[in-house]
Amino acid sequence: MAMAAAVVVVGGGLCGGLVALELAALGLEVVLVEGTEPAATELSYGLMPLPAALPWLRLQLRHGPLGLRCRWLRLHSAAEPAASVPWLDRLPLPAAQVEAPLFLAALPAALAAAGVRVLPAQVRGPLQPGPGGWRLALEPAPAAGGGARGSAADPGLEAAQVVLAAGGGCRQLWPALAPGLQTSWAGVLELAEAPPRGLCWPAELTVPRRFQRPALERQTLAPGPLAWVVDAGLVPSADRWLAGQISLVGAEAAVGAQAPDTPQPDPAAMEERLRQGLSGLSPALAGAPARYRQVPVTFSPTATPLVGPVGGAPGLWVLSGFSAAFSQVPQQALRLAQAIAAAAADSVQ
Ligand SMILES: Cc1cc2nc3c(=O)[nH]c(=O)nc-3n(C[C@H](O)[C@H](O)[C@H](O)COP(=O)(O)OP(=O)(O)OC[C@H]3O[C@@H](n4cnc5c(N)ncnc54)[C@H](O)[C@@H]3O)c2cc1C
C-alpha cells in the first residue's frame, strides 16, 4: 500500500530544505524526497548582499547554525580592464555567505527536529495524478557502496499537495514547466590547496564586478546553440576553495519555439574553457591542481523565479529558477508554505 502525507516536497537542496522547514513550522505533515541527482546547492558560493542575511538570522534562531557568516569581498575587473577603477578594485566590501557544505550538513538534523520525514529516493517523472491528489512512483536511492538504500519494493507515495523543488530535475517531473524554467550547467574547480593570499587581498574572496551569467540566461528567451561564459572568481566555502565559474546554456540542435534542456556537457572541455577564463584573473589559478565539478542550475530567462501553484495541475506547486537564490529563497519559501497551508485548510473544509 502506498504511503501517504499531506505534503510531499521533491528535492532536498536549498529550495526543498527551506520550504519543508516552513511547511512543518505551519503544522503540516511533510515528507521530503531527496534523490541522487547532483545538487547546485552543494557547489554554490552561497553569497548574498548583507541585508539579505536577515531572514537567515531568523532561520538560524529557529533551527540552529546553518552556515551563515560575514565575509569581506573584492570586486575585480579582470574581464574588462578598461572599466577598472583601481581603488574600487582594492576596496573590501562586506557581504553575507551561507557556506553550502555547512548548510547541507546541518539540514538533516533541522528537518528531523521540525518533524519532517526524509525519504532517500528518486521520484520518477512525469508525475501522475492519484486518488486524493498525486501518486509518486519512487526509485530507491543507491547506497554509498552500491545497491539500494531502504526496501527494494516501491510502495509509492500519495499526497494532496506536492512541491517541485528538484532544481535541474523539475522539468523531468513536470515537462510543461518549460520554457519558463530553463537549466544551465555550472562548473567550478575545487582547489587541492589554499590559493596564494594575494589573489583576494585585502578581502577574503574575489568575484567579478559585473557577472556575465545574467545576460547569458536572457539569451535563452529564443532557442540557440551552446554558449558559455566564465565569471572568474575565487571563494572559500567551509574547508574548501572554489574557483569558478563557467556557465553553459543552449543545445546543439534547438528545434521549435521551446528551448530544450541544456545537455550535460563534456567535463574535460568545460574544465579547459574554465581554466582559460581564469587565466585573466591569475595564471597561477588557471594552472592550479584541482578537481573539476559541474552541476545543473535552474533559472528563469526573464529572471522571475517560479514560485506558486503550477497551472492546470491542482495541488502541484513549484519553487525553482532563482537568479539570486540565497537572497530570495528564505522569504519565497515562507510565502509558498503559507499558500500551501491555506490551500490544505480549504480542502478539508
Ligand atoms: C558554482 C555556483 C555558484 C553559485 N553561487 C551562488 C551565490 O553566490 N549566490 C546565490 O544566491 N546562488 C548561487 N548559485 C545558485 C544556487 O546555488 C542555486 O540557485 C540553488 O542552490 C538552487 O537550489 P535548488 O534547491 O533549487 O536546487 P538543487 O540544489 O539543485 O537541489 C535540487 C535537489 O533535487 C534533487 N532531485 C532532483 N530530481 C529529483 C527527483 N526526481 N527525485 C528526488 N529528488 C530529486 C537533487 O538530488 C537535488 O538534491 C551558485 C550555483 C553554482 C553552481
The ligand as an ORCA input file, in Angstrom:
! r2SCAN-3c Opt
* xyz 0 1
  C      29.216     27.402     -8.706
  C      27.924     28.017     -8.257
  C      27.943     29.204     -7.526
  C      26.743     29.770     -7.098
  N      26.799     30.887     -6.333
  C      25.666     31.433     -5.852
  C      25.721     32.543     -4.969
  O      26.804     33.029     -4.603
  N      24.552     33.061     -4.511
  C      23.331     32.538     -4.885
  O      22.297     33.059     -4.442
  N      23.251     31.479     -5.717
  C      24.387     30.903     -6.199
  N      24.317     29.807     -7.008
  C      22.998     29.293     -7.408
  C      22.353     28.491     -6.271
  O      23.297     27.650     -5.691
  C      21.168     27.684     -6.813
  O      20.253     28.560     -7.452
  C      20.433     26.958     -5.692
  O      21.328     26.258     -4.880
  C      19.404     26.001     -6.285
  O      18.811     25.279     -5.242
  P      17.654     24.222     -5.541
  O      17.222     23.678     -4.252
  O      16.642     24.846     -6.444
  O      18.351     23.104     -6.463
  P      19.458     21.942     -6.083
  O      20.416     22.453     -5.068
  O      19.973     21.514     -7.401
  O      18.600     20.835     -5.400
  C      17.719     20.012     -6.124
  C      17.647     18.661     -5.410
  O      16.601     17.902     -6.006
  C      17.006     16.561     -6.063
  N      16.252     15.921     -7.156
  C      16.287     16.209     -8.489
  N      15.454     15.407     -9.171
  C      14.862     14.605     -8.240
  C      13.885     13.560     -8.310
  N      13.358     13.184     -9.480
  N      13.517     12.930     -7.161
  C      14.053     13.298     -5.959
  N      14.970     14.292     -5.831
  C      15.368     14.934     -6.959
  C      18.507     16.601     -6.342
  O      19.118     15.403     -5.880
  C      18.926     17.839     -5.546
  O      19.370     17.484     -4.258
  C      25.502     29.182     -7.434
  C      25.481     27.992     -8.154
  C      26.677     27.393     -8.550
  C      26.631     26.086     -9.280
*
